[in-house]
Amino acid sequence: MKKLKKFLVRVVALLLLAAGGGAYWLNSQLQPVNPADKPRLIRFEDSSGIVTALERLEAGKVIKSTLAARIYLKWEKGPSTVRVGTYKLGGNMSLREVVDALQKPIKRLVRLPETNWAARTANLLEKDQLGTAKEYMALVKSPGEFAKDFSFPFPSDSLEGYLYPDTYDLPPLMPAKAVVRRQLENFEKRVWEGLGKPKNLHRVIIIASMVEMEVARDEERPMVAAVIENRLKKGIRLQIDAAINYGIQKWRPLTYADYRNVDSPYNLYRVDGLPPGPICSPSIKSIRAALNPDTHKYLYYVALPSGRSLFAETYDQHLKNVAKRRAAIARGTPE
Protein backbone atom coordinates (compact mmCIF):
# COMPACT_ATOMS: atom_id res chain seq x y z
CA MET A 1 0.00 0.00 0.00
CA LYS A 2 2.85 2.33 0.89
CA LYS A 3 4.53 1.53 -2.44
CA LEU A 4 1.31 2.41 -4.30
CA LYS A 5 1.05 5.71 -2.48
CA LYS A 6 4.66 6.56 -3.34
CA PHE A 7 4.01 5.67 -6.97
CA LEU A 8 0.91 7.86 -7.13
CA VAL A 9 2.78 10.76 -5.54
CA ARG A 10 5.52 10.43 -8.15
CA VAL A 11 2.97 10.34 -11.00
CA VAL A 12 1.19 13.42 -9.68
CA ALA A 13 4.54 15.19 -9.26
CA LEU A 14 5.53 14.37 -12.85
CA LEU A 15 2.16 15.58 -14.16
CA LEU A 16 2.52 18.80 -12.21
CA LEU A 17 6.05 19.26 -13.52
CA ALA A 18 4.85 18.59 -17.08
CA ALA A 19 1.95 21.00 -16.67
CA GLY A 20 4.23 23.61 -15.21
CA GLY A 21 6.75 23.12 -17.99
CA GLY A 22 4.01 23.33 -20.61
CA ALA A 23 2.65 26.51 -19.08
CA TYR A 24 6.14 27.99 -18.97
CA TRP A 25 6.73 27.06 -22.63
CA LEU A 26 3.38 28.48 -23.74
CA ASN A 27 3.94 31.69 -21.82
CA SER A 28 7.38 32.10 -23.39
CA GLN A 29 5.90 31.67 -26.87
CA LEU A 30 3.38 34.43 -26.23
CA GLN A 31 6.15 37.00 -25.75
CA PRO A 32 7.59 39.20 -28.54
CA VAL A 33 10.08 37.57 -30.88
CA ASN A 34 12.33 40.63 -30.75
CA PRO A 35 11.49 43.65 -28.57
CA ALA A 36 13.85 45.76 -30.69
CA ASP A 37 11.95 45.00 -33.90
CA LYS A 38 9.79 47.67 -35.56
CA PRO A 39 6.23 47.13 -36.84
CA ARG A 40 5.92 46.76 -40.62
CA LEU A 41 3.10 46.55 -43.13
CA ILE A 42 1.99 43.06 -44.14
CA ARG A 43 -0.64 42.48 -46.83
CA PHE A 44 -3.00 39.50 -47.04
CA GLU A 45 -4.36 39.53 -50.59
CA ASP A 46 -6.79 36.65 -50.10
CA SER A 47 -9.04 35.86 -47.19
CA SER A 48 -6.85 33.41 -45.29
CA GLY A 49 -7.51 30.74 -42.70
CA ILE A 50 -5.90 31.76 -39.44
CA VAL A 51 -3.43 28.85 -39.50
CA THR A 52 -2.10 29.86 -42.94
CA ALA A 53 -1.72 33.43 -41.73
CA LEU A 54 0.07 32.32 -38.56
CA GLU A 55 2.50 30.17 -40.54
CA ARG A 56 3.37 33.16 -42.69
CA LEU A 57 3.87 35.31 -39.59
CA GLU A 58 6.09 32.68 -37.99
CA ALA A 59 8.20 32.53 -41.15
CA GLY A 60 8.42 36.33 -41.07
CA LYS A 61 9.50 36.28 -37.41
CA VAL A 62 6.42 38.15 -36.23
CA ILE A 63 5.41 35.31 -33.89
CA LYS A 64 7.47 32.54 -32.30
CA SER A 65 5.27 29.50 -32.83
CA THR A 66 2.22 28.66 -34.90
CA LEU A 67 1.44 25.80 -32.51
CA ALA A 68 1.49 28.09 -29.48
CA ALA A 69 -0.64 30.62 -31.33
CA ARG A 70 -3.23 27.95 -32.19
CA ILE A 71 -3.39 26.85 -28.55
CA TYR A 72 -3.81 30.46 -27.49
CA LEU A 73 -6.56 31.10 -30.05
CA LYS A 74 -8.45 27.99 -29.02
CA TRP A 75 -8.25 28.98 -25.38
CA GLU A 76 -9.29 32.58 -26.10
CA LYS A 77 -11.86 31.64 -28.79
CA GLY A 78 -10.01 33.82 -31.29
CA PRO A 79 -10.73 34.42 -35.01
CA SER A 80 -10.63 31.59 -37.54
CA THR A 81 -9.87 33.76 -40.60
CA VAL A 82 -7.94 36.88 -41.58
CA ARG A 83 -9.67 39.36 -43.88
CA VAL A 84 -8.13 40.69 -47.08
CA GLY A 85 -6.22 43.80 -46.09
CA THR A 86 -3.05 45.44 -44.86
CA TYR A 87 -1.92 45.05 -41.26
CA LYS A 88 0.74 46.68 -39.10
CA LEU A 89 2.65 43.87 -37.39
CA GLY A 90 6.10 43.33 -35.95
CA GLY A 91 8.29 41.07 -33.85
CA ASN A 92 8.10 43.56 -30.99
CA MET A 93 4.44 42.64 -30.42
CA SER A 94 3.15 39.97 -28.07
CA LEU A 95 0.98 37.22 -29.51
CA ARG A 96 -2.07 38.84 -27.93
CA GLU A 97 -1.23 42.13 -29.68
CA VAL A 98 -0.68 40.33 -33.00
CA VAL A 99 -4.06 38.57 -32.74
CA ASP A 100 -5.77 41.88 -31.90
CA ALA A 101 -4.08 43.58 -34.88
CA LEU A 102 -5.19 40.78 -37.23
CA GLN A 103 -8.78 41.76 -36.52
CA LYS A 104 -8.21 45.41 -37.49
CA PRO A 105 -7.01 45.89 -41.08
CA ILE A 106 -5.66 49.36 -41.75
CA LYS A 107 -8.19 51.83 -43.15
CA ARG A 108 -6.86 54.83 -45.07
CA LEU A 109 -8.83 57.32 -47.16
CA VAL A 110 -7.11 58.52 -50.33
CA ARG A 111 -8.55 61.25 -52.54
CA LEU A 112 -8.19 60.68 -56.29
CA PRO A 113 -9.07 64.11 -57.74
CA GLU A 114 -11.29 64.88 -60.72
CA THR A 115 -8.68 67.04 -62.44
CA ASN A 116 -6.05 64.29 -62.47
CA TRP A 117 -5.24 62.52 -65.68
CA ALA A 118 -4.15 58.90 -65.23
CA ALA A 119 -0.40 59.54 -65.10
CA ARG A 120 -0.83 62.08 -62.30
CA THR A 121 -3.00 59.64 -60.36
CA ALA A 122 -0.36 56.95 -60.91
CA ASN A 123 2.30 59.12 -59.26
CA LEU A 124 -0.01 59.91 -56.35
CA LEU A 125 -0.71 56.21 -55.78
CA GLU A 126 2.97 55.29 -55.90
CA LYS A 127 3.72 57.84 -53.16
CA ASP A 128 0.99 56.22 -51.06
CA GLN A 129 2.50 52.71 -51.43
CA LEU A 130 -0.24 51.52 -53.78
CA GLY A 131 1.85 49.82 -56.43
CA THR A 132 4.15 51.62 -58.83
CA ALA A 133 3.20 54.31 -61.32
CA LYS A 134 4.46 52.01 -64.07
CA GLU A 135 2.14 49.18 -62.95
CA TYR A 136 -0.87 51.50 -62.81
CA MET A 137 -0.22 52.98 -66.26
CA ALA A 138 0.28 49.53 -67.79
CA LEU A 139 -3.21 48.63 -66.54
CA VAL A 140 -4.67 51.92 -67.79
CA LYS A 141 -3.39 51.02 -71.26
CA SER A 142 -4.80 47.48 -71.07
CA PRO A 143 -8.62 47.81 -70.97
CA GLY A 144 -8.94 44.17 -72.03
CA GLU A 145 -7.74 43.14 -68.57
CA PHE A 146 -11.08 44.32 -67.15
CA ALA A 147 -13.63 44.53 -70.00
CA LYS A 148 -15.24 41.14 -69.40
CA ASP A 149 -16.10 42.07 -65.80
CA PHE A 150 -18.13 45.19 -66.60
CA SER A 151 -21.29 45.97 -68.53
CA PHE A 152 -20.53 49.43 -69.94
CA PRO A 153 -18.91 49.92 -73.39
CA PHE A 154 -15.18 49.73 -72.83
CA PRO A 155 -12.71 51.98 -74.66
CA SER A 156 -10.31 50.11 -76.92
CA ASP A 157 -6.93 51.54 -75.98
CA SER A 158 -7.04 53.36 -72.64
CA LEU A 159 -9.08 53.63 -69.44
CA GLU A 160 -8.41 57.37 -69.24
CA GLY A 161 -11.64 59.10 -68.20
CA TYR A 162 -13.24 55.93 -66.82
CA LEU A 163 -11.21 55.77 -63.59
CA TYR A 164 -13.82 57.39 -61.41
CA PRO A 165 -12.50 60.18 -59.15
CA ASP A 166 -13.54 59.83 -55.52
CA THR A 167 -12.29 59.28 -51.97
CA TYR A 168 -11.42 55.60 -51.55
CA ASP A 169 -10.38 53.36 -48.68
CA LEU A 170 -6.97 52.34 -50.05
CA PRO A 171 -4.72 50.79 -47.41
CA PRO A 172 -0.97 50.68 -48.10
CA LEU A 173 0.29 47.80 -50.26
CA MET A 174 -3.04 47.34 -52.09
CA PRO A 175 -1.97 46.34 -55.62
CA ALA A 176 -2.54 48.72 -58.51
CA LYS A 177 -4.92 46.29 -60.20
CA ALA A 178 -7.23 46.34 -57.16
CA VAL A 179 -7.24 50.16 -57.22
CA VAL A 180 -8.14 50.27 -60.93
CA ARG A 181 -10.89 47.70 -60.42
CA ARG A 182 -12.38 49.73 -57.58
CA GLN A 183 -12.40 52.88 -59.74
CA LEU A 184 -14.10 51.03 -62.61
CA GLU A 185 -16.69 49.55 -60.25
CA ASN A 186 -17.47 53.06 -59.05
CA PHE A 187 -17.75 54.30 -62.64
CA GLU A 188 -20.15 51.51 -63.52
CA LYS A 189 -22.33 52.21 -60.48
CA ARG A 190 -22.28 56.02 -60.51
CA VAL A 191 -22.13 56.78 -64.23
CA TRP A 192 -23.25 53.84 -66.36
CA GLU A 193 -26.04 52.60 -64.11
CA GLY A 194 -26.64 55.82 -62.17
CA LEU A 195 -27.22 57.92 -65.30
CA GLY A 196 -29.32 55.36 -67.16
CA LYS A 197 -26.68 53.85 -69.48
CA PRO A 198 -26.03 56.97 -71.57
CA LYS A 199 -25.66 56.67 -75.34
CA ASN A 200 -22.40 57.65 -77.06
CA LEU A 201 -20.64 57.15 -73.74
CA HIS A 202 -17.10 57.76 -74.99
CA ARG A 203 -18.06 61.08 -76.61
CA VAL A 204 -19.83 62.12 -73.41
CA ILE A 205 -16.77 61.33 -71.28
CA ILE A 206 -14.45 63.23 -73.65
CA ILE A 207 -16.60 66.38 -73.44
CA ALA A 208 -17.10 65.98 -69.68
CA SER A 209 -13.34 65.73 -69.17
CA MET A 210 -12.80 69.07 -70.93
CA VAL A 211 -15.59 70.67 -68.92
CA GLU A 212 -13.95 69.37 -65.76
CA MET A 213 -10.61 70.98 -66.59
CA GLU A 214 -12.09 74.27 -67.79
CA VAL A 215 -14.74 75.14 -65.20
CA ALA A 216 -14.39 76.21 -61.57
CA ARG A 217 -18.08 76.76 -60.79
CA ASP A 218 -20.73 74.06 -60.90
CA GLU A 219 -23.41 76.31 -62.41
CA GLU A 220 -21.16 76.99 -65.41
CA ARG A 221 -20.56 73.36 -66.35
CA PRO A 222 -23.68 73.04 -68.60
CA MET A 223 -22.84 76.43 -70.14
CA VAL A 224 -19.31 75.39 -71.12
CA ALA A 225 -20.60 72.02 -72.37
CA ALA A 226 -22.96 73.98 -74.64
CA VAL A 227 -20.10 76.18 -75.91
CA ILE A 228 -18.23 73.01 -76.90
CA GLU A 229 -21.30 71.65 -78.71
CA ASN A 230 -21.96 75.00 -80.44
CA ARG A 231 -18.39 75.20 -81.74
CA LEU A 232 -18.48 71.59 -82.95
CA LYS A 233 -21.72 72.26 -84.86
CA LYS A 234 -20.20 75.31 -86.56
CA GLY A 235 -16.90 73.59 -87.31
CA ILE A 236 -14.94 75.97 -85.07
CA ARG A 237 -11.87 74.51 -83.39
CA LEU A 238 -12.32 74.04 -79.66
CA GLN A 239 -9.01 75.73 -78.67
CA ILE A 240 -9.01 74.27 -75.15
CA ASP A 241 -5.71 74.81 -73.34
CA ALA A 242 -6.14 71.89 -70.94
CA ALA A 243 -6.15 69.49 -73.88
CA ILE A 244 -2.67 70.68 -74.88
CA ASN A 245 -1.50 70.22 -71.29
CA TYR A 246 -2.75 66.66 -71.47
CA GLY A 247 -1.04 66.11 -74.82
CA ILE A 248 2.35 67.20 -73.44
CA GLN A 249 1.59 65.58 -70.05
CA LYS A 250 2.62 68.75 -68.21
CA TRP A 251 0.48 71.16 -66.25
CA ARG A 252 1.91 74.62 -66.94
CA PRO A 253 0.87 77.95 -68.46
CA LEU A 254 0.85 77.81 -72.24
CA THR A 255 2.31 80.27 -74.73
CA TYR A 256 1.28 81.28 -78.23
CA ALA A 257 4.21 79.17 -79.43
CA ASP A 258 2.57 76.15 -77.80
CA TYR A 259 -0.68 76.82 -79.66
CA ARG A 260 1.19 76.96 -82.96
CA ASN A 261 3.88 74.34 -82.49
CA VAL A 262 2.76 71.52 -80.19
CA ASP A 263 2.35 68.59 -82.56
CA SER A 264 -0.31 66.53 -80.83
CA PRO A 265 -3.83 65.29 -81.60
CA TYR A 266 -4.72 67.04 -78.34
CA ASN A 267 -3.70 70.47 -79.65
CA LEU A 268 -7.20 71.70 -80.39
CA TYR A 269 -5.80 74.95 -81.80
CA ARG A 270 -4.47 72.90 -84.73
CA VAL A 271 -6.86 69.95 -84.81
CA ASP A 272 -10.56 69.98 -85.73
CA GLY A 273 -13.24 68.35 -83.61
CA LEU A 274 -12.81 66.46 -80.37
CA PRO A 275 -9.54 65.09 -79.02
CA PRO A 276 -9.04 61.33 -79.46
CA GLY A 277 -9.86 60.60 -75.82
CA PRO A 278 -10.69 62.09 -72.41
CA ILE A 279 -8.12 64.39 -70.79
CA CYS A 280 -8.94 63.54 -67.16
CA SER A 281 -11.37 61.56 -65.03
CA PRO A 282 -14.45 63.81 -64.91
CA SER A 283 -16.79 64.18 -61.96
CA ILE A 284 -20.44 63.18 -62.09
CA LYS A 285 -21.34 66.90 -62.31
CA SER A 286 -19.33 67.37 -65.48
CA ILE A 287 -20.73 64.17 -66.98
CA ARG A 288 -24.28 65.38 -66.29
CA ALA A 289 -23.39 68.70 -67.94
CA ALA A 290 -22.09 66.90 -71.04
CA LEU A 291 -25.32 64.90 -71.19
CA ASN A 292 -27.51 67.97 -70.66
CA PRO A 293 -25.78 71.09 -72.00
CA ASP A 294 -27.53 74.45 -71.79
CA THR A 295 -29.24 75.97 -74.80
CA HIS A 296 -27.56 79.25 -75.83
CA LYS A 297 -25.54 80.83 -78.67
CA TYR A 298 -22.26 81.42 -76.86
CA LEU A 299 -19.10 80.40 -78.71
CA TYR A 300 -16.45 81.80 -76.36
CA TYR A 301 -15.67 82.02 -72.67
CA VAL A 302 -12.81 83.24 -70.51
CA ALA A 303 -12.29 82.80 -66.77
CA LEU A 304 -11.71 85.72 -64.41
CA PRO A 305 -9.30 85.31 -61.45
CA SER A 306 -12.38 84.75 -59.24
CA GLY A 307 -13.21 81.61 -61.21
CA ARG A 308 -16.31 83.13 -62.80
CA SER A 309 -16.43 82.85 -66.58
CA LEU A 310 -17.48 85.52 -69.05
CA PHE A 311 -19.32 84.21 -72.11
CA ALA A 312 -19.64 85.76 -75.57
CA GLU A 313 -21.44 85.06 -78.83
CA THR A 314 -18.98 86.96 -81.03
CA TYR A 315 -15.20 87.21 -81.20
CA ASP A 316 -15.33 90.99 -80.61
CA GLN A 317 -17.30 90.45 -77.39
CA HIS A 318 -14.81 87.79 -76.40
CA LEU A 319 -11.86 90.17 -76.86
CA LYS A 320 -13.56 92.65 -74.52
CA ASN A 321 -13.96 89.88 -71.93
CA VAL A 322 -10.30 88.94 -72.33
CA ALA A 323 -9.40 92.59 -71.66
CA LYS A 324 -11.46 92.48 -68.45
CA ARG A 325 -9.56 89.40 -67.34
CA ARG A 326 -6.20 91.03 -68.02
CA ALA A 327 -7.24 94.18 -66.16
CA ALA A 328 -8.32 92.15 -63.12
CA ILE A 329 -5.00 90.30 -63.13
CA ALA A 330 -3.09 93.59 -63.40
CA ARG A 331 -5.05 95.05 -60.48
CA GLY A 332 -4.62 91.90 -58.43
CA THR A 333 -8.39 91.70 -57.90
CA PRO A 334 -10.78 88.75 -58.38
CA GLU A 335 -12.74 90.61 -61.07
HELIX and SHEET records of a PDB file:
HELIX    1   1 LYS A    2  GLN A   29  1                                  28    
HELIX    2   2 ILE A   50  ALA A   59  1                                  10    
HELIX    3   3 THR A   66  GLU A   76  1                                  11    
HELIX    4   4 LEU A   95  ALA A  101  1                                   7    
HELIX    5   5 ALA A  118  LYS A  127  1                                  10    
HELIX    6   6 ALA A  133  VAL A  140  1                                   8    
HELIX    7   7 PRO A  143  GLU A  145  5                                   3    
HELIX    8   8 ALA A  147  ASP A  149  5                                   3    
HELIX    9   9 ALA A  176  PHE A  187  1                                  12    
HELIX   10  10 GLU A  188  GLU A  193  3                                   6    
HELIX   11  11 LEU A  201  GLU A  214  1                                  14    
HELIX   12  12 ASP A  218  GLU A  220  5                                   3    
HELIX   13  13 ARG A  221  LYS A  234  1                                  14    
HELIX   14  14 ASP A  241  ILE A  248  1                                   8    
HELIX   15  15 TYR A  256  ASN A  261  1                                   6    
HELIX   16  16 ILE A  284  LEU A  291  1                                   8    
HELIX   17  17 TYR A  315  ARG A  331  1                                  17    
SHEET    1   A 2 ARG A  40  PHE A  44  0                                        
SHEET    2   A 2 GLY A  85  LEU A  89 -1                                        
SHEET    1   B 2 SER A  48  GLY A  49  0                                        
SHEET    2   B 2 THR A  81  VAL A  82 -1                                        
SHEET    1   C 2 LEU A 109  LEU A 112  0                                        
SHEET    2   C 2 ASP A 166  ASP A 169 -1                                        
SHEET    1   D 2 TYR A 300  ALA A 303  0                                        
SHEET    2   D 2 SER A 309  ALA A 312 -1                                        
END                                                                             
